[in-house]
Every structure is written in C-alpha cells, then in structure tokens.
C-alpha cells in the first residue's frame, strides 16, 4: 500500500523507518542539551527531536534532502543543518559534544565499524547512541523473521493510511547480516542493547560510560 509523499511543511508521514521514531524519542536522555541526527534526510526526526533537546544538529550529504529538511525546520530556532559526509571532516562536529546521537536507516550506507566508532567519539560522558538499521538475510531464521514482517507491515500501513517515502531518498541494500551487525555492535559498544524488529529493522541503544 503506497500513498503520495506529503509536503514536508504540511505534516508527517509513515514508512518502515519513521515507524521506529517513537523508539528513538523514548531513548532521549533527560535534560538533553545537544542532539545530533546523522543522515537526517528530510528532517522529520530532527523536527521531532527539537521538542526534546535544547539544540539539534542534522547532518546530511544529499543537497535535495537537505533542502527538504531546511523547509521542514525553518520555524525551529534550535535546529542547525550541516551538509557533509559522515564521518564528518575533523572539527566540523565537536568530539564529546552531544548528549544524543541518532541515525535511522543510515549506517548500512557506510562502513559499520567506522561509522559507529565516529558516532561513539561524538558522545559526551553519559551520552546515548540510538541507531535503527537494516541487515541482509543470511540464514533460514533471518528469512523466517523477514517473512513474518510482511503481514505486520501491511497492517501498519493500513493503520497509517499508507506508506510514503521522501522523493530522492537514497536507497542501498545492506551488506552486513543481522548476525554480523550484532557481533560488530557488541564488540564496538560493550553493553549495548540491540534488538531485531518485525519491519525489517534492528535497533541499538548504548550509553557512553
């Protein structure tokens, strides 16, 4: 079930990524001063984080996506948008400068270890990293879980009036399997909480000591 993409100023929309925005928002630490959304796309999550953090920075490499984000957040005076690749050039983002770093459906576009290491370095002590990502199917159980997501996604789409994606949103297939993602995450972020979800996504929450 598909519906037309809604104007970024007019309102919100639903897809398999935005479905997990609530998970991200629920993980925002109390008293969050500075938040960073990596690969912010059209700025929907940035606009939602702006209600929970004193300052929010969105980083995005696509000029088209960044224009949509600027339009969506133009009325928010606590939002800053930066056009850059990630990991960003040295000095562009302050090391240890963020209480929250988020990335939704982004890390599979990057080298996983490099991206997670860079995000970890941006967190202040006690800061929180929240990721929502994709993984490829590699085992029979991966395919079973993936198949179970089909009716769940259909029901969720009906409940939200259809699935919409921003025009021009970059898309790529994940290189790492669920098992590889989980193993790498546990190695790089000891003590992280990582879970697989029905709508072909996984989530990770980690708090820097």
MARTI-869035 format. One record per residue (C-alpha): residue in three letters; x, y, z. Coordinates in steps of 0.02 Angstrom, whole numbers, plus 50000, padded with zeros to 5 digits. Layout:
AlaXYZ
...
***
This chain:
Unk500005000050000
Unk500765016549943
Unk500195034549966
Unk500855050849898
Unk502275059149993
Unk501605073350096
Unk502315090750089
Unk503665092250224
Unk502855107650300
Unk501075100950292
Unk501275085950404
Unk502045069350447
Unk502025052850353
Unk502355034450390
Unk503565021550325
Unk504635007350393
Unk505915019950459
Unk504755032650539
Unk503845018050622
Unk505325017250742
Unk505475035850779
Unk504505032950940
Unk505855020850996
Unk507165034250964
Unk506185047851052
Unk505865036951204
Unk507755034551221
Unk508165053251228
Unk509075056151393
Unk508275067851519
Unk508945085551508
Unk509665082751335
Unk510615098351286
Unk511355093951116
Unk510735080650995
Unk511445075250827
Unk510485065950692
Unk511655058050564
Unk510935056450389
Unk509445067250436
Unk508605065950266
Unk507085077250253
Unk507205082150436
Unk505695073350508
Unk506645065650653
Unk507605081950680
Unk505965091350697
Unk505355078650824
Unk506985079050923
Unk506885098050929
Unk505465096551054
Unk506555086051171
Unk508305093551157
Unk508955111151182
Unk509915110651018
Unk509815098450872
Unk511045096750728
Unk510605087050571
Unk511975080850455
Unk511535076050277
Unk512575073950119
Unk511155075049992
Unk510765092949937
Unk508985088149891
Unk508635080150059
Unk509425094850150
Unk508285106950057
Unk506775097050118
Unk507485097150295
Unk507765115950290
Unk505965118550233
Unk505275107150368
Unk506275115050510
Unk506275133350455
Unk505185138250603
Unk506295129750732
Unk507635141050805
Unk508545126850895
Unk508965117050737
Unk510585117950637
Unk510805108650472
Unk512505103950402
Unk512895097250229
Unk514295084450249
Unk514765066450228
Unk514935055950383
Unk516135053550467
Unk516245072350452
Unk517865082050424
Unk518855084950582
Unk518225099850681
Unk516515100950599
Unk515655091550740
Unk516365093150917
Unk517065077250992
Unk516155073251153
Unk514925087051115
Unk513255077851108
Unk512095070251237
Unk511215060651099
Unk511745054050929
Unk510455045750818
Unk510455037750646
Unk508945029350565
Unk509205018350411
Unk510915026250384
Unk512355015250443
Unk512085002250307
Unk512615015950183
Unk514315016750273
Unk515685005850340
Unk514854999950500
Unk516384999950613
Unk517005016750550
Unk515295024950570
Unk514945018050743
Unk516685022550804
Unk516455040450742
Unk514735041950824
Unk515405035050987
Unk516765048350990
Unk515465062150973
Unk514555057351132
Unk514835066351296
Unk515075055251450
Unk513365048151490
Unk512785052251313
Unk511695040051218
Unk511855032351044
Unk510225026550964
Unk510265017650797
Unk508925009950687
Unk509635000050543
Unk509424986650410
Unk510284969850387
Unk510284957150246
Unk509544939950265
Unk510884926550280
Unk510084911750372
Unk508434902450365
Unk507924911050527
Unk508294928150450
Unk507134923850307
Unk505804917450428
Unk505834933650528
Unk505824943650366
Unk504284934250303
Unk503394937450468
Unk503614956050436
Unk502524955850280
Unk500814954950366
Unk501424966350507
Unk501964979550381
Unk500314978150286
Unk499304980650444
Unk500384995250500
Unk500225003550329
Unk498335001950335
Unk498295009550507
Unk499325024650449
Unk498445027350283
Unk499845020150176
Unk501725020250162
Unk502645035650096
Unk504465039450060
Unk505265056450026
Unk505665059049842
Unk507505056349805
Unk507855046949965
Unk509475036949940
Unk509225018149944
Unk510505004049955
Unk510484985850009
Unk511344981650174
Unk513004972450161
Unk513014965150338
Unk511894951350401
Unk510964952650566
Unk512254941250646
Unk513684951950582
Unk512864968050641
Unk512544960850814
Unk514314954250832
Unk515114970550775
Unk513974980950887
Unk514384970651040
Unk516244972051003
Unk516224990850973
Unk514914995451104
Unk515064983751254
Unk513434982751349
Unk512354989451207
Unk510544983951192
Unk510234977751014
Unk508594970250953
Unk507854964350790
Unk506114970750743
Unk504744964750628
Unk504774978350496
Unk506494973450430
Unk507414984550553
Unk508524982450706
Unk508804994850847
Unk510294998450958
Unk510415008951116
Unk512075012051203
Unk512565024251340
Unk514355030251348
Unk515135027051519
***
